[in-house]
Amino acid sequence: MLRLGATPFAIAARMNPQGEEPEVVSCAGGCDASVDSLAEAVKEGWDRLTHNPSGLSWSWLGVCPSCLAAEAAKDTPKPEPKPKATTLVPVD
């Protein structure tokens, strides 16, 4: 999901001397991963990409593939343990 919510003024305030907004994507999933472009993030499989003009060293937030995998593993229900086999002993 890409959502643009920045005003032109907010974007202009963050532009570099060439007139371009930095396009760094930082992980909001709890790790310190980042990539240098939105295109790279999409190519690598980042999710929940959201424009965030208030970031100090990024302009986009998302969840990286590692954090997505950790979320999926945490949300996957664990199978119930199988009951232990019992040996029946004949009674006299």
Backbone as ProteinMPNN parsed JSONL, in Angstrom:
{"seq_chain_A": "MLRLGATPFAIAARMNPQGEEPEVVSCAGGCDASVDSLAEAVKEGWDRLTHNPSGLSWSWLGVCPSCLAAEAAKDTPKPEPKPKATTLVPVD", "coords_chain_A": {"N_chain_A": [[0.843, -1.161, 0.0], [0.725, 2.053, -0.974], [0.809, 5.254, 0.205], [0.284, 8.567, -0.159], [0.791, 11.411, 1.668], [1.91, 13.835, 2.164], [2.301, 17.356, 2.219], [2.941, 19.733, -0.438], [4.616, 21.78, 0.547], [5.845, 20.6, 2.799], [7.308, 18.58, 1.569], [9.008, 20.102, -0.061], [10.549, 21.373, 1.875], [12.252, 19.375, 2.695], [13.837, 18.755, 0.553], [16.817, 18.038, -1.291], [19.783, 19.832, -2.486], [19.59, 19.427, -5.259], [16.935, 19.495, -5.703], [15.476, 17.267, -5.123], [13.594, 14.997, -3.177], [14.841, 13.067, -0.479], [14.848, 9.522, -0.762], [14.911, 7.463, 1.077], [14.058, 4.423, 2.63], [12.936, 3.272, 5.661], [12.795, 0.683, 8.138], [9.882, -0.012, 9.953], [9.3, -2.044, 11.539], [10.683, -2.839, 13.768], [13.385, -3.351, 13.501], [16.653, -2.245, 12.332], [16.794, -1.941, 9.589], [17.227, -0.556, 6.311], [16.714, 0.869, 3.054], [17.93, 2.427, 0.048], [16.116, 3.414, -1.806], [12.712, 3.748, -2.911], [11.943, 2.103, -4.999], [13.782, 0.0, -4.74], [12.953, -1.048, -2.274], [10.382, -2.008, -2.887], [11.071, -3.925, -4.788], [12.509, -5.724, -3.186], [10.538, -6.702, -1.56], [9.322, -5.301, 0.557], [6.707, -4.185, 2.763], [3.645, -2.39, 3.543], [4.28, 0.285, 2.898], [4.689, 3.646, 3.548], [4.468, 7.091, 3.052], [6.498, 9.319, 4.816], [7.136, 12.251, 5.723], [8.213, 13.459, 7.977], [10.409, 12.173, 8.941], [13.79, 11.929, 10.139], [16.04, 10.858, 8.83], [14.922, 9.512, 6.756], [12.367, 9.157, 4.234], [10.336, 7.504, 3.805], [8.459, 4.925, 5.398], [8.298, 1.462, 6.177], [7.756, -2.108, 6.274], [10.242, -4.441, 6.547], [11.356, -7.42, 4.699], [12.446, -9.309, 6.549], [11.277, -8.647, 9.038], [8.62, -8.999, 8.32], [8.604, -11.787, 7.925], [9.162, -12.619, 10.541], [6.868, -11.696, 11.844], [4.95, -13.306, 10.58], [5.751, -15.851, 11.418], [5.306, -15.628, 14.135], [2.563, -15.322, 14.201], [1.627, -17.712, 13.231], [-0.203, -20.532, 14.106], [0.832, -22.936, 16.477], [1.198, -26.463, 16.096], [-0.819, -28.844, 17.879], [0.577, -30.878, 20.441], [1.236, -34.339, 19.856], [-0.47, -37.038, 21.425], [1.189, -39.139, 23.782], [2.176, -42.459, 23.118], [0.67, -45.234, 24.633], [1.26, -48.252, 26.329], [-0.619, -51.124, 26.438], [-1.27, -53.315, 28.987], [-2.03, -56.622, 29.55], [-4.527, -57.646, 31.874], [-4.702, -59.991, 34.498]], "CA_chain_A": [[0.0, 0.0, 0.0], [1.446, 3.315, -1.021], [-0.103, 6.337, 0.576], [0.959, 9.863, -0.179], [0.064, 12.319, 2.529], [2.705, 15.024, 2.46], [1.967, 18.579, 1.487], [4.076, 20.19, -1.247], [5.537, 22.561, 1.373], [6.627, 19.667, 3.626], [8.27, 17.905, 0.696], [10.006, 21.086, -0.488], [11.44, 21.669, 2.994], [13.194, 18.275, 2.865], [14.545, 18.482, -0.698], [18.255, 18.287, -1.331], [20.084, 20.948, -3.4], [19.187, 19.118, -6.626], [15.488, 19.59, -5.776], [14.881, 15.947, -4.978], [13.376, 14.534, -1.814], [15.521, 11.798, -0.244], [13.88, 8.45, -0.901], [15.325, 6.374, 1.952], [12.965, 3.696, 3.277], [13.399, 2.709, 6.933], [11.883, -0.336, 8.648], [9.092, 0.332, 11.136], [8.937, -3.31, 12.16], [11.452, -3.115, 14.976], [14.822, -3.535, 13.26], [17.255, -1.02, 11.81], [17.005, -2.086, 8.15], [16.811, 0.541, 5.434], [17.184, 0.803, 1.667], [18.135, 3.773, -0.477], [15.075, 3.894, -2.718], [11.404, 3.112, -2.854], [11.963, 1.03, -5.995], [14.525, -1.112, -4.147], [12.104, -1.625, -1.232], [9.331, -2.779, -3.554], [11.734, -5.079, -5.418], [12.911, -6.665, -2.136], [9.368, -7.257, -0.904], [8.873, -4.54, 1.722], [5.257, -4.033, 2.8], [3.096, -1.272, 4.319], [5.086, 1.47, 2.599], [3.947, 4.867, 3.831], [5.28, 8.302, 2.98], [6.662, 9.901, 6.147], [8.023, 13.399, 5.533], [8.772, 13.975, 9.228], [11.582, 11.395, 9.337], [15.058, 12.662, 10.14], [16.961, 10.329, 7.821], [14.143, 8.73, 5.811], [11.142, 9.803, 3.781], [9.338, 6.443, 3.729], [8.518, 3.854, 6.38], [7.698, 0.223, 5.711], [8.167, -3.279, 7.046], [11.187, -5.183, 5.714], [11.049, -8.842, 4.586], [12.803, -10.044, 7.774], [10.242, -8.395, 10.049], [7.399, -9.654, 7.839], [8.746, -13.219, 8.212], [9.051, -12.794, 11.997], [5.445, -11.533, 12.158], [4.228, -14.484, 10.091], [6.102, -16.975, 12.286], [4.671, -15.397, 15.435], [1.12, -15.463, 14.038], [1.277, -19.068, 12.816], [-0.499, -21.367, 15.277], [1.683, -24.113, 16.63], [0.369, -27.665, 16.153], [-0.978, -29.464, 19.195], [1.457, -32.04, 20.558], [0.564, -35.634, 19.74], [-0.452, -37.759, 22.7], [2.195, -40.195, 23.863], [1.631, -43.812, 22.985], [0.643, -46.017, 25.874], [1.277, -49.695, 26.141], [-1.653, -51.797, 27.2], [-0.794, -54.538, 29.63], [-3.205, -57.449, 29.893], [-4.786, -57.843, 33.301], [-5.107, -61.384, 34.766]], "C_chain_A": [[0.896, 1.235, 0.0], [0.45, 4.418, -0.73], [0.695, 7.622, 0.62], [0.156, 10.834, 0.664], [0.811, 13.601, 2.817], [2.238, 16.209, 1.632], [3.161, 18.989, 0.64], [5.089, 20.988, -0.432], [6.434, 21.639, 2.2], [7.676, 18.96, 2.79], [9.371, 18.88, 0.289], [11.001, 21.388, 0.623], [12.502, 20.595, 3.171], [14.05, 18.025, 1.62], [16.022, 18.815, -0.587], [18.543, 19.392, -2.351], [19.693, 20.69, -4.849], [17.665, 19.18, -6.785], [14.779, 18.26, -5.633], [14.71, 15.604, -3.506], [14.166, 13.24, -1.619], [14.493, 10.677, -0.206], [14.243, 7.252, -0.03], [14.1, 5.761, 2.615], [13.545, 3.023, 4.517], [12.346, 1.744, 7.46], [11.199, 0.142, 9.93], [8.71, -0.922, 11.909], [9.773, -3.684, 13.357], [12.924, -3.399, 14.74], [15.386, -2.25, 12.657], [17.547, -1.107, 10.31], [16.554, -0.833, 7.407], [17.353, 0.269, 4.035], [17.175, 2.222, 1.115], [17.063, 4.272, -1.431], [13.792, 3.114, -2.533], [11.348, 1.939, -3.828], [12.673, -0.212, -5.446], [13.677, -1.808, -3.074], [11.013, -2.495, -1.844], [9.916, -4.045, -4.152], [12.091, -6.144, -4.378], [11.73, -7.249, -1.365], [8.941, -6.563, 0.376], [7.357, -4.352, 1.623], [4.889, -2.822, 3.65], [3.916, 0.005, 4.132], [4.233, 2.721, 2.727], [4.891, 6.057, 3.767], [5.31, 8.956, 4.356], [7.628, 11.079, 6.057], [8.648, 13.926, 6.816], [10.001, 13.201, 9.689], [12.86, 12.205, 9.249], [15.998, 12.175, 9.049], [16.235, 9.445, 6.815], [12.951, 9.549, 5.353], [10.013, 8.789, 3.621], [9.555, 5.473, 4.889], [7.837, 2.64, 5.779], [8.142, -0.903, 6.622], [9.002, -4.151, 6.122], [10.816, -6.67, 5.669], [11.385, -9.651, 5.845], [11.745, -9.863, 8.851], [8.909, -9.003, 9.637], [7.438, -11.143, 8.147], [8.601, -13.491, 9.707], [7.593, -12.648, 12.435], [4.65, -12.778, 11.759], [4.5, -15.693, 10.988], [5.409, -16.847, 13.638], [3.164, -15.646, 15.351], [0.677, -16.864, 13.635], [0.993, -19.917, 14.045], [0.392, -22.606, 15.303], [0.782, -25.343, 16.721], [0.309, -28.231, 17.569], [-0.035, -30.668, 19.281], [0.642, -33.326, 20.486], [0.598, -36.332, 21.092], [0.586, -38.879, 22.65], [1.507, -41.548, 23.772], [1.689, -44.514, 24.331], [0.631, -47.503, 25.522], [0.228, -50.314, 27.035], [-1.087, -53.113, 27.727], [-2.016, -55.37, 29.993], [-3.308, -57.667, 31.404], [-5.251, -59.304, 33.491], [-6.398, -61.46, 35.481]], "O_chain_A": [[1.726, 1.413, 0.892], [-0.614, 4.498, -1.344], [1.672, 7.735, 1.36], [-1.026, 11.056, 0.405], [0.369, 14.388, 3.654], [1.83, 16.058, 0.48], [4.291, 18.628, 0.965], [6.291, 20.893, -0.682], [7.641, 21.864, 2.292], [8.804, 18.759, 3.24], [10.547, 18.518, 0.293], [12.175, 21.634, 0.348], [13.557, 20.869, 3.743], [14.914, 17.149, 1.647], [16.42, 19.745, 0.114], [17.617, 19.847, -3.023], [19.484, 21.641, -5.602], [17.152, 18.944, -7.879], [13.605, 18.14, -5.984], [15.585, 15.89, -2.689], [14.164, 12.389, -2.509], [13.395, 10.855, 0.32], [13.904, 6.122, -0.382], [13.218, 6.47, 3.099], [14.529, 2.289, 4.429], [11.149, 1.952, 7.258], [11.845, 0.629, 10.858], [7.892, -0.867, 12.828], [9.584, -4.764, 13.917], [13.652, -3.665, 15.696], [14.657, -1.272, 12.493], [18.445, -0.427, 9.813], [15.622, -0.146, 7.824], [18.325, -0.465, 3.861], [16.501, 3.104, 1.646], [17.091, 5.436, -1.829], [13.791, 1.976, -2.063], [10.77, 0.898, -3.516], [12.222, -1.337, -5.661], [13.69, -3.035, -2.982], [10.754, -3.599, -1.365], [9.326, -5.12, -4.037], [11.986, -7.338, -4.658], [11.905, -8.194, -0.596], [8.262, -7.169, 1.205], [6.795, -4.361, 0.527], [5.722, -2.294, 4.386], [4.207, 0.714, 5.096], [3.184, 2.84, 2.092], [5.974, 6.038, 4.351], [4.268, 9.127, 4.989], [8.824, 10.912, 6.294], [9.541, 14.77, 6.749], [10.582, 13.534, 10.722], [12.997, 13.069, 8.382], [16.678, 12.978, 8.41], [16.884, 8.694, 6.087], [12.569, 10.521, 6.004], [8.874, 9.16, 3.337], [10.687, 5.231, 5.308], [6.914, 2.766, 4.974], [8.824, -0.676, 7.621], [8.545, -4.555, 5.053], [10.045, -7.136, 6.508], [10.664, -10.594, 6.17], [11.358, -10.83, 9.508], [8.149, -9.471, 10.485], [6.436, -11.714, 8.579], [7.986, -14.482, 10.099], [7.13, -13.391, 13.3], [3.788, -13.242, 12.505], [3.591, -16.468, 11.283], [4.977, -17.844, 14.217], [2.557, -16.124, 16.309], [-0.513, -17.177, 13.687], [1.838, -20.021, 14.934], [0.657, -23.228, 14.274], [-0.277, -25.288, 17.346], [1.256, -28.113, 18.347], [0.131, -31.396, 18.303], [-0.483, -33.399, 20.981], [1.584, -36.23, 21.823], [0.822, -39.482, 21.603], [0.405, -41.745, 24.283], [2.665, -44.384, 25.069], [0.045, -47.919, 24.523], [0.19, -50.062, 28.24], [-0.504, -53.905, 26.986], [-2.928, -54.886, 30.663], [-2.308, -57.845, 32.1], [-6.091, -59.791, 32.734], [-6.875, -62.555, 35.779]]}, "name": "protein", "num_of_chains": 1, "seq": "MLRLGATPFAIAARMNPQGEEPEVVSCAGGCDASVDSLAEAVKEGWDRLTHNPSGLSWSWLGVCPSCLAAEAAKDTPKPEPKPKATTLVPVD"}
